[in-house]
Amino acid sequence: MAKHPTLLEQFRSFYFQNNPQDMEQAIKYFSVFGGMSWSVDMDVPLEELIESKVLNNYKYIHADITKITESDRHSHLLLSGIAMGDRRTHSALKKARMSRSDGEYALENLYDRGMLQAEYSLESPPNSQDNIDEKLNFTLPFIRFWFSFISPFFKGIKEGDYKEAKERFSNREQEFSELIFTKLAMEVMKKSFKEDPITEIGSYWDRNTEIDILAKTKSGKIIAGICKNSNSKAKKTELTKLKEQCEKAELTADINVVISKNGFSNELKTLKGADLRLFALKNFKSLVEDLYDEDFIECTGKRY
């Protein structure tokens, strides 16, 4: 499988091709269809598109995906374990009920086929004895969607019964798009810190805590960020939570960042300054400025 474009390149292509009504819709639909270069009618509700483009075409898409995985049972179990969990290798193996040796063999194959990439915590945990697993990222958002909501319910879907798949997506839709929201938020930050460019960016995790975004600038400053992908405004409690996470990780942030889909409380806005930056959904527009024909990534497989 060929090397995939970056997530940002995929997002820019998706935005150029499908002309979303707004950034919230763009992220929501991209979380499902991203990376496939399919034309998506943004006037149609997402649930209806999933039925018409994915569920009704299950056997054809399944056949295409099994060409990549070579119908390997362990690979399919592991991919669903990653998609439905916290992405840590140990958790994925546990969900898939696989031994470490079987899992590592399947992982190597999935890396080789270009379906997964490993992600490592940006900083080492304060306790050097802790053995922290890497996290596993799908190279294409759609494949993550497939193994979250389609593959686990294949028996019913094959028979035309979509109830379980639809219910699971309905219950997890907002949570599901959080990862894409966070990954794109990192790209927004990289564009925004022009006066002191970001040289490293990622996430932090250990046995006790997680930090959505951790970054280092050219001058050596540490930036810690928290993402709120919900319909309520981010409040001061988000900043408090971020500082607590940093304390547990024994990290001191020079700049704190809160990224919120639905804006900020007045109390949080009053705290904005050199050591606190706030990013709203409107800031994500910087990712799709100056789109050109060459940003479009042609579909190389079937169009659904």
C-alpha positions in Angstrom: 0.0 0.0 0.0 1.4 3.4 -1.0 2.4 5.9 1.6 -0.6 8.0 2.5 -0.8 11.8 2.5 -0.7 13.5 5.9 -3.9 14.0 7.8 -3.8 17.8 6.9 -3.3 17.0 3.2 -6.3 14.7 3.3 -8.4 17.3 5.1 -7.5 20.0 2.7 -8.4 17.7 -0.2 -11.7 16.8 1.5 -12.6 20.4 2.1 -11.7 21.4 -1.5 -13.7 18.6 -3.0 -16.8 18.8 -0.9 -17.2 22.5 0.1 -18.6 22.0 3.6 -21.1 24.5 5.0 -18.9 25.2 8.0 -15.9 23.9 9.9 -17.9 21.8 12.4 -19.5 20.0 9.6 -16.2 19.5 7.8 -14.6 17.8 10.8 -17.6 15.7 11.5 -17.9 14.4 7.9 -14.2 14.1 7.4 -13.9 11.9 10.5 -16.1 9.4 8.7 -15.2 9.7 5.0 -11.7 11.2 5.2 -8.9 9.8 3.0 -11.1 8.1 0.4 -11.5 11.0 -2.0 -15.2 10.1 -2.4 -17.5 13.0 -3.3 -19.8 13.6 -0.4 -23.1 15.5 -0.6 -22.8 17.8 2.4 -26.5 18.7 2.2 -27.4 15.1 3.2 -27.4 14.2 7.0 -24.3 12.1 7.9 -26.4 9.1 9.1 -28.1 8.9 5.7 -24.8 9.1 3.9 -23.4 6.3 6.0 -26.3 4.1 5.0 -26.3 4.9 1.3 -22.5 5.0 0.8 -21.2 2.5 3.3 -23.8 0.1 4.7 -25.5 -0.4 1.4 -22.1 -1.1 -0.3 -20.8 -3.2 2.6 -19.8 -6.3 0.5 -17.9 -4.2 -2.1 -16.0 -2.1 0.4 -15.3 -5.1 2.6 -13.8 -6.9 -0.5 -11.6 -3.9 -1.1 -10.4 -3.7 2.5 -9.7 -7.5 2.7 -7.4 -7.1 -0.4 -5.2 -4.9 1.8 -5.4 -7.1 5.0 -5.3 -10.3 3.0 -8.4 -11.4 5.0 -6.2 -12.0 8.0 -8.4 -12.6 11.0 -5.9 -11.3 13.5 -5.5 -8.1 11.6 -9.2 -7.5 11.5 -9.6 -8.2 15.3 -6.6 -5.9 16.1 -7.9 -3.1 13.9 -11.3 -3.1 15.6 -9.5 -3.3 19.0 -7.6 -0.1 18.1 -10.6 1.7 16.6 -12.8 1.0 19.6 -10.3 1.6 22.4 -7.8 4.1 23.6 -5.3 3.2 20.8 -2.7 1.8 23.2 -1.2 -1.4 22.0 -1.8 -3.3 25.2 -5.5 -2.2 25.3 -6.0 -3.1 21.6 -4.6 -6.6 22.2 -6.8 -7.1 25.2 -9.9 -6.0 23.3 -8.9 -8.3 20.4 -8.2 -11.2 22.9 -4.8 -11.7 21.2 -1.4 -12.8 22.6 1.4 -10.3 22.4 3.3 -12.4 19.9 0.3 -12.7 17.6 -0.5 -9.0 18.0 3.1 -7.9 17.2 3.1 -10.0 14.1 -0.2 -8.6 12.9 1.0 -5.1 13.8 4.1 -5.4 11.6 2.0 -6.5 8.7 -0.4 -3.5 9.2 2.5 -1.1 9.3 4.0 -2.7 6.2 0.6 -2.3 4.4 0.4 1.3 5.3 -2.8 1.0 7.4 -1.3 2.1 10.8 1.4 4.4 12.2 2.8 4.3 15.7 2.7 7.4 17.9 4.8 7.9 21.0 4.3 10.1 24.0 6.2 13.3 23.4 7.9 13.2 26.8 9.0 10.2 28.9 7.0 9.6 32.1 8.5 11.0 35.4 8.8 7.4 36.7 11.5 5.8 34.5 10.3 2.4 35.6 6.9 2.9 33.8 6.7 1.0 30.5 4.4 3.1 28.4 2.8 1.6 25.3 2.8 3.5 22.0 -0.5 4.5 20.5 -1.7 3.4 17.1 -3.1 5.7 14.5 -5.0 4.8 11.3 -3.5 6.5 8.2 -7.0 7.0 6.8 -10.0 8.3 8.9 -12.5 6.2 6.9 -10.6 2.9 7.9 -10.9 3.9 11.5 -14.6 4.5 11.0 -15.0 1.2 9.3 -13.3 -0.8 12.1 -15.2 1.1 14.8 -18.8 0.8 13.5 -19.0 -1.5 10.5 -16.6 -4.4 10.8 -17.7 -5.4 14.4 -21.3 -5.7 13.2 -20.7 -7.4 9.9 -23.1 -10.3 10.5 -26.2 -8.1 10.8 -25.0 -5.7 8.1 -24.6 -8.6 5.6 -28.2 -9.6 6.2 -29.4 -6.0 5.8 -29.8 -5.3 9.5 -28.1 -2.0 10.3 -29.6 -1.5 13.7 -26.5 -2.3 15.9 -24.1 -0.3 13.7 -26.4 2.7 13.6 -27.0 2.7 17.4 -23.3 2.4 18.1 -22.5 5.3 15.8 -25.3 7.4 17.3 -24.0 6.8 20.8 -20.4 7.5 20.0 -20.5 10.1 17.2 -19.2 13.1 19.2 -16.6 11.1 21.0 -15.5 9.5 17.7 -14.6 12.9 16.1 -12.5 14.0 19.1 -9.3 12.4 17.8 -9.6 14.2 14.4 -10.5 17.4 16.2 -7.3 17.1 18.4 -5.0 16.2 15.5 -6.3 19.1 13.4 -5.9 21.4 16.4 -2.2 20.6 16.5 -2.0 21.8 12.9 -3.8 25.0 13.8 -1.2 25.6 16.6 1.7 24.9 14.3 0.4 27.7 12.0 -0.3 30.1 14.8 3.0 30.2 16.7 4.8 32.1 14.1 6.8 34.4 16.4 8.4 31.3 18.1 7.8 28.3 15.8 6.8 24.9 17.1 9.5 22.4 16.5 7.8 19.3 18.1 4.2 18.6 18.8 2.2 15.6 19.9 0.4 14.2 23.0 1.6 13.0 26.4 0.4 10.0 28.3 1.6 7.8 31.2 -0.1 5.5 33.7 -1.6 8.4 35.6 -2.5 11.2 33.2 -2.8 12.3 29.6 -2.3 15.7 28.0 -4.1 16.3 24.7 -1.4 18.4 23.1 2.2 18.9 24.2 4.6 21.0 22.1 8.0 22.6 22.2 9.0 25.8 20.4 12.3 26.8 18.8 13.2 28.9 21.9 12.6 25.9 24.2 9.2 26.9 25.6 6.8 24.1 26.6 3.2 24.4 25.4 0.4 22.3 26.9 -3.1 22.2 25.4 -6.5 20.8 26.1 -9.3 20.2 23.6 -13.0 20.5 24.2 -15.0 19.1 21.3 -18.5 19.6 22.8 -21.5 21.8 22.3 -20.8 23.7 25.6 -18.3 26.5 26.0 -15.0 25.9 27.6 -14.8 27.2 31.1 -12.0 28.0 33.6 -12.3 24.4 34.8 -10.7 23.2 31.5 -7.6 25.3 32.3 -7.6 24.0 35.9 -7.8 20.4 34.5 -4.9 21.1 32.1 -2.7 22.4 34.9 -3.5 19.4 37.0 -2.6 17.0 34.2 0.8 18.8 33.8 1.4 18.6 37.5 0.8 14.8 37.5 3.2 14.5 34.5 5.8 16.7 36.4 5.8 19.2 33.5 5.8 22.9 33.7 4.1 24.6 30.7 5.2 28.1 29.7 2.1 28.5 27.6 -1.3 26.9 28.2 -3.7 26.5 25.3 -7.4 25.7 25.3 -9.1 24.7 22.0 -12.8 24.7 22.1 -15.4 23.9 19.4 -18.0 26.1 20.9 -16.1 29.1 22.3 -15.3 30.2 25.8 -16.8 31.5 29.0 -16.3 35.2 29.8 -14.3 34.1 32.9 -11.8 32.1 30.7 -11.6 34.9 28.2 -10.5 37.4 30.9 -7.5 35.1 31.6 -6.2 35.2 28.0 -2.7 36.5 27.7 0.9 35.6 27.0 0.7 32.4 29.1 -2.8 31.4 27.9 -4.0 31.2 24.3 -7.5 30.3 23.2 -8.4 28.8 19.9 -12.0 28.5 18.6 -13.4 26.7 15.6 -12.9 29.8 13.5 -9.1 29.4 13.9 -9.4 26.1 12.0 -10.1 28.1 8.8 -6.4 28.7 8.6 -6.0 25.1 7.6 -8.0 25.5 4.4 -6.9 29.0 3.2 -5.5 29.2 -0.3 -6.9 25.9 -1.6 -5.9 25.1 -5.2 -6.7 22.3 -7.7 -3.4 20.6 -6.8 -4.7 20.1 -3.2 -7.3 17.6 -4.5 -6.1 14.0 -4.1 -7.6 11.9 -6.8 -9.6 8.7 -5.8 -7.4 5.7 -6.7 -10.0 3.0 -5.9 -13.8 2.6 -6.4 -16.1 5.6 -5.9 -19.0 4.9 -3.7 
